[in-house]
């Protein structure tokens, strides 16, 4: 809380594995052998989608979101520098104002909504979220039935969660939609101490595939 954290969630289709890296270090792994049929969804930054409705908004800031169409090696995730031919999308979120975020590599311009706005990020600008805003694209140029990697810098303002009234509290950094529900999720969860279903967790950070 109160610090920038680099997250990378890897779906290795060949190995049937989910991997979570926190600040360049492998934090958790989980088997995922069920096939994930590629669906024409969208990228969601700062929230998740469940049953067609937006949920799990992130209270904090996000910067430099990247999507690769392959599994990255551990050394590559530690470095996370330079262009790569497998880099499918890169939203640096460095704009100074407005509601549009350019895709430096692909052709999927993102749109800010719900109160999300450009603000100082970890490097240059990022996007600050008020617990209700998001950044979304119309599509994603990525086959989710093959291996891929999603990364971003995240800054949590708080982790307020009353487990006496709710079973868990979730805040999503980057998600990839299915038709009605986000199928890939990279973010933060607080619950009774159990790992979030279908993914790994470390200090609350988690990656999952539905």
C-alpha beads as a LAMMPS data file, in Angstrom:
LAMMPS data file: protein, C-alpha beads

210 atoms
209 bonds

1 atom types
1 bond types

-500.0 500.0 xlo xhi
-500.0 500.0 ylo yhi
-500.0 500.0 zlo zhi

Masses

1 110.0

Atoms # bond

1 1 1 0.000 0.000 0.000
2 1 1 1.292 3.441 -0.867
3 1 1 4.091 2.171 -3.151
4 1 1 4.324 1.380 -6.859
5 1 1 4.280 -2.387 -7.488
6 1 1 5.127 -4.030 -10.795
7 1 1 2.829 -6.942 -11.665
8 1 1 3.070 -9.494 -14.460
9 1 1 0.515 -12.236 -14.981
10 1 1 1.484 -15.029 -17.379
11 1 1 -0.817 -17.620 -18.925
12 1 1 1.326 -20.492 -20.275
13 1 1 -1.063 -22.473 -22.470
14 1 1 1.501 -25.156 -23.368
15 1 1 2.416 -25.891 -19.762
16 1 1 -1.119 -25.356 -18.431
17 1 1 0.162 -22.865 -15.836
18 1 1 -0.637 -19.430 -14.428
19 1 1 2.322 -17.470 -13.059
20 1 1 2.321 -14.290 -10.965
21 1 1 5.389 -12.029 -10.777
22 1 1 5.537 -9.216 -8.213
23 1 1 8.329 -6.672 -8.686
24 1 1 10.105 -9.036 -11.061
25 1 1 10.070 -12.027 -8.723
26 1 1 7.983 -15.171 -9.262
27 1 1 5.484 -15.036 -6.393
28 1 1 2.982 -17.797 -7.179
29 1 1 2.088 -20.485 -9.708
30 1 1 -1.069 -22.479 -10.282
31 1 1 -2.108 -25.221 -12.695
32 1 1 -4.721 -24.252 -15.290
33 1 1 -5.292 -27.046 -17.769
34 1 1 -8.799 -26.162 -18.994
35 1 1 -8.862 -24.797 -22.524
36 1 1 -9.765 -21.125 -22.818
37 1 1 -11.616 -20.454 -26.062
38 1 1 -10.605 -17.126 -27.593
39 1 1 -13.441 -14.626 -27.250
40 1 1 -13.691 -11.149 -28.822
41 1 1 -13.549 -9.225 -25.567
42 1 1 -11.930 -5.961 -24.457
43 1 1 -9.119 -4.879 -22.188
44 1 1 -10.264 -3.422 -18.874
45 1 1 -7.778 -1.344 -16.878
46 1 1 -8.761 -0.596 -13.304
47 1 1 -11.771 -2.901 -13.097
48 1 1 -13.223 -6.336 -13.881
49 1 1 -16.422 -7.490 -15.580
50 1 1 -18.861 -9.981 -14.062
51 1 1 -22.160 -10.964 -15.659
52 1 1 -21.841 -8.089 -18.113
53 1 1 -21.458 -5.459 -15.359
54 1 1 -18.274 -3.617 -14.221
55 1 1 -17.002 -4.601 -10.752
56 1 1 -13.837 -4.645 -8.574
57 1 1 -12.646 -1.087 -9.256
58 1 1 -9.070 -0.288 -8.209
59 1 1 -8.608 2.471 -5.601
60 1 1 -5.254 3.813 -6.752
61 1 1 -3.248 4.431 -9.926
62 1 1 -1.962 2.370 -12.869
63 1 1 0.883 3.071 -15.297
64 1 1 2.568 1.499 -18.345
65 1 1 0.293 -1.422 -19.259
66 1 1 1.726 -3.936 -21.754
67 1 1 0.326 -7.086 -23.380
68 1 1 2.593 -9.674 -25.055
69 1 1 1.387 -12.472 -27.323
70 1 1 3.702 -15.052 -25.743
71 1 1 5.067 -16.249 -22.427
72 1 1 7.840 -13.957 -21.207
73 1 1 10.926 -15.435 -19.552
74 1 1 11.651 -14.557 -15.932
75 1 1 14.702 -12.500 -16.946
76 1 1 12.600 -10.518 -19.422
77 1 1 10.029 -9.706 -16.770
78 1 1 12.796 -8.554 -14.428
79 1 1 14.105 -6.189 -17.043
80 1 1 10.840 -5.220 -18.813
81 1 1 12.703 -2.828 -21.072
82 1 1 12.888 -2.242 -24.839
83 1 1 10.601 -3.149 -27.724
84 1 1 9.749 -6.766 -28.467
85 1 1 8.185 -8.115 -31.641
86 1 1 5.700 -10.059 -29.536
87 1 1 4.507 -6.893 -27.763
88 1 1 0.902 -6.638 -28.967
89 1 1 -0.216 -3.526 -27.040
90 1 1 1.451 -0.861 -24.916
91 1 1 -0.536 1.886 -23.196
92 1 1 2.117 4.076 -21.548
93 1 1 -0.682 6.339 -20.214
94 1 1 1.612 9.351 -20.515
95 1 1 -0.975 11.767 -21.922
96 1 1 -1.321 15.026 -20.000
97 1 1 -5.081 15.442 -20.416
98 1 1 -8.164 14.257 -22.261
99 1 1 -9.992 10.919 -22.308
100 1 1 -7.929 8.994 -24.864
101 1 1 -4.842 6.814 -24.327
102 1 1 -2.677 5.916 -27.314
103 1 1 -1.540 2.354 -28.028
104 1 1 2.173 2.796 -28.801
105 1 1 2.441 -0.582 -30.541
106 1 1 -1.003 -1.751 -31.648
107 1 1 -4.117 -0.072 -32.991
108 1 1 -6.378 -0.239 -29.931
109 1 1 -6.750 3.273 -28.546
110 1 1 -8.119 3.220 -25.000
111 1 1 -10.771 5.504 -23.504
112 1 1 -10.910 6.879 -19.955
113 1 1 -14.318 6.965 -18.260
114 1 1 -16.061 7.197 -14.904
115 1 1 -13.748 9.764 -13.350
116 1 1 -10.426 8.156 -14.309
117 1 1 -7.927 10.886 -15.203
118 1 1 -4.295 11.413 -16.127
119 1 1 -2.021 12.175 -13.175
120 1 1 1.644 11.748 -12.213
121 1 1 2.600 8.072 -12.538
122 1 1 5.630 6.029 -11.623
123 1 1 7.410 7.336 -14.728
124 1 1 5.893 10.319 -16.491
125 1 1 2.121 10.227 -16.248
126 1 1 -0.272 7.422 -15.388
127 1 1 -4.001 7.197 -14.716
128 1 1 -5.529 7.832 -11.301
129 1 1 -8.705 5.927 -10.417
130 1 1 -11.301 7.063 -7.907
131 1 1 -12.787 3.644 -7.231
132 1 1 -15.266 3.979 -10.092
133 1 1 -13.278 4.897 -13.207
134 1 1 -11.717 2.679 -15.856
135 1 1 -9.737 2.642 -19.096
136 1 1 -11.129 0.382 -21.814
137 1 1 -10.528 -0.575 -25.430
138 1 1 -12.976 -1.672 -28.110
139 1 1 -11.045 -4.905 -28.753
140 1 1 -7.765 -6.697 -28.084
141 1 1 -5.429 -8.077 -30.757
142 1 1 -4.529 -11.166 -28.794
143 1 1 -5.379 -14.857 -28.979
144 1 1 -6.247 -15.910 -25.467
145 1 1 -6.175 -19.603 -26.376
146 1 1 -2.390 -19.203 -26.793
147 1 1 0.266 -18.057 -24.310
148 1 1 0.395 -14.382 -23.334
149 1 1 1.687 -11.989 -20.662
150 1 1 0.109 -8.840 -19.168
151 1 1 2.073 -6.367 -17.042
152 1 1 1.511 -3.002 -15.341
153 1 1 2.678 -0.812 -12.491
154 1 1 0.005 -0.456 -9.787
155 1 1 -0.284 1.892 -6.798
156 1 1 -2.883 1.065 -4.133
157 1 1 -4.188 4.017 -2.128
158 1 1 -5.780 1.760 0.476
159 1 1 -6.903 -1.782 1.218
160 1 1 -9.946 -1.024 3.365
161 1 1 -11.983 -4.226 3.633
162 1 1 -14.497 -5.291 6.291
163 1 1 -14.530 -9.101 6.176
164 1 1 -17.292 -9.040 8.791
165 1 1 -19.709 -7.785 6.139
166 1 1 -18.251 -9.217 2.907
167 1 1 -16.424 -12.449 2.088
168 1 1 -13.692 -10.726 0.073
169 1 1 -12.659 -7.427 -1.487
170 1 1 -11.200 -7.347 -4.994
171 1 1 -9.551 -4.574 -7.018
172 1 1 -8.438 -5.291 -10.573
173 1 1 -5.467 -3.772 -12.371
174 1 1 -5.868 -5.276 -15.868
175 1 1 -8.469 -7.756 -17.101
176 1 1 -9.271 -9.332 -20.472
177 1 1 -12.969 -9.750 -21.188
178 1 1 -14.929 -12.726 -22.338
179 1 1 -18.448 -12.162 -23.683
180 1 1 -19.996 -11.295 -20.303
181 1 1 -17.238 -11.840 -17.736
182 1 1 -13.557 -10.952 -17.562
183 1 1 -11.673 -14.197 -18.160
184 1 1 -8.140 -13.066 -17.261
185 1 1 -7.638 -10.957 -14.156
186 1 1 -4.537 -9.340 -12.666
187 1 1 -5.101 -7.434 -9.450
188 1 1 -5.496 -7.481 -5.665
189 1 1 -7.731 -9.499 -3.330
190 1 1 -8.345 -9.584 0.414
191 1 1 -10.185 -12.579 1.867
192 1 1 -9.897 -15.082 4.717
193 1 1 -6.346 -15.962 3.766
194 1 1 -7.099 -18.515 1.064
195 1 1 -5.635 -18.112 -2.415
196 1 1 -8.172 -16.713 -4.841
197 1 1 -9.751 -19.531 -6.849
198 1 1 -7.908 -20.452 -10.054
199 1 1 -4.880 -18.261 -9.404
200 1 1 -2.019 -17.461 -7.063
201 1 1 -1.643 -14.649 -4.564
202 1 1 1.233 -12.828 -2.853
203 1 1 0.586 -10.015 -0.348
204 1 1 -2.882 -9.840 -1.850
205 1 1 -1.765 -9.645 -5.490
206 1 1 -3.235 -12.344 -7.711
207 1 1 -3.611 -13.594 -11.260
208 1 1 -6.491 -15.781 -12.400
209 1 1 -8.218 -17.238 -15.422
210 1 1 -11.935 -17.986 -15.266

Bonds

1 1 1 2
2 1 2 3
3 1 3 4
4 1 4 5
5 1 5 6
6 1 6 7
7 1 7 8
8 1 8 9
9 1 9 10
10 1 10 11
11 1 11 12
12 1 12 13
13 1 13 14
14 1 14 15
15 1 15 16
16 1 16 17
17 1 17 18
18 1 18 19
19 1 19 20
20 1 20 21
21 1 21 22
22 1 22 23
23 1 23 24
24 1 24 25
25 1 25 26
26 1 26 27
27 1 27 28
28 1 28 29
29 1 29 30
30 1 30 31
31 1 31 32
32 1 32 33
33 1 33 34
34 1 34 35
35 1 35 36
36 1 36 37
37 1 37 38
38 1 38 39
39 1 39 40
40 1 40 41
41 1 41 42
42 1 42 43
43 1 43 44
44 1 44 45
45 1 45 46
46 1 46 47
47 1 47 48
48 1 48 49
49 1 49 50
50 1 50 51
51 1 51 52
52 1 52 53
53 1 53 54
54 1 54 55
55 1 55 56
56 1 56 57
57 1 57 58
58 1 58 59
59 1 59 60
60 1 60 61
61 1 61 62
62 1 62 63
63 1 63 64
64 1 64 65
65 1 65 66
66 1 66 67
67 1 67 68
68 1 68 69
69 1 69 70
70 1 70 71
71 1 71 72
72 1 72 73
73 1 73 74
74 1 74 75
75 1 75 76
76 1 76 77
77 1 77 78
78 1 78 79
79 1 79 80
80 1 80 81
81 1 81 82
82 1 82 83
83 1 83 84
84 1 84 85
85 1 85 86
86 1 86 87
87 1 87 88
88 1 88 89
89 1 89 90
90 1 90 91
91 1 91 92
92 1 92 93
93 1 93 94
94 1 94 95
95 1 95 96
96 1 96 97
97 1 97 98
98 1 98 99
99 1 99 100
100 1 100 101
101 1 101 102
102 1 102 103
103 1 103 104
104 1 104 105
105 1 105 106
106 1 106 107
107 1 107 108
108 1 108 109
109 1 109 110
110 1 110 111
111 1 111 112
112 1 112 113
113 1 113 114
114 1 114 115
115 1 115 116
116 1 116 117
117 1 117 118
118 1 118 119
119 1 119 120
120 1 120 121
121 1 121 122
122 1 122 123
123 1 123 124
124 1 124 125
125 1 125 126
126 1 126 127
127 1 127 128
128 1 128 129
129 1 129 130
130 1 130 131
131 1 131 132
132 1 132 133
133 1 133 134
134 1 134 135
135 1 135 136
136 1 136 137
137 1 137 138
138 1 138 139
139 1 139 140
140 1 140 141
141 1 141 142
142 1 142 143
143 1 143 144
144 1 144 145
145 1 145 146
146 1 146 147
147 1 147 148
148 1 148 149
149 1 149 150
150 1 150 151
151 1 151 152
152 1 152 153
153 1 153 154
154 1 154 155
155 1 155 156
156 1 156 157
157 1 157 158
158 1 158 159
159 1 159 160
160 1 160 161
161 1 161 162
162 1 162 163
163 1 163 164
164 1 164 165
165 1 165 166
166 1 166 167
167 1 167 168
168 1 168 169
169 1 169 170
170 1 170 171
171 1 171 172
172 1 172 173
173 1 173 174
174 1 174 175
175 1 175 176
176 1 176 177
177 1 177 178
178 1 178 179
179 1 179 180
180 1 180 181
181 1 181 182
182 1 182 183
183 1 183 184
184 1 184 185
185 1 185 186
186 1 186 187
187 1 187 188
188 1 188 189
189 1 189 190
190 1 190 191
191 1 191 192
192 1 192 193
193 1 193 194
194 1 194 195
195 1 195 196
196 1 196 197
197 1 197 198
198 1 198 199
199 1 199 200
200 1 200 201
201 1 201 202
202 1 202 203
203 1 203 204
204 1 204 205
205 1 205 206
206 1 206 207
207 1 207 208
208 1 208 209
209 1 209 210
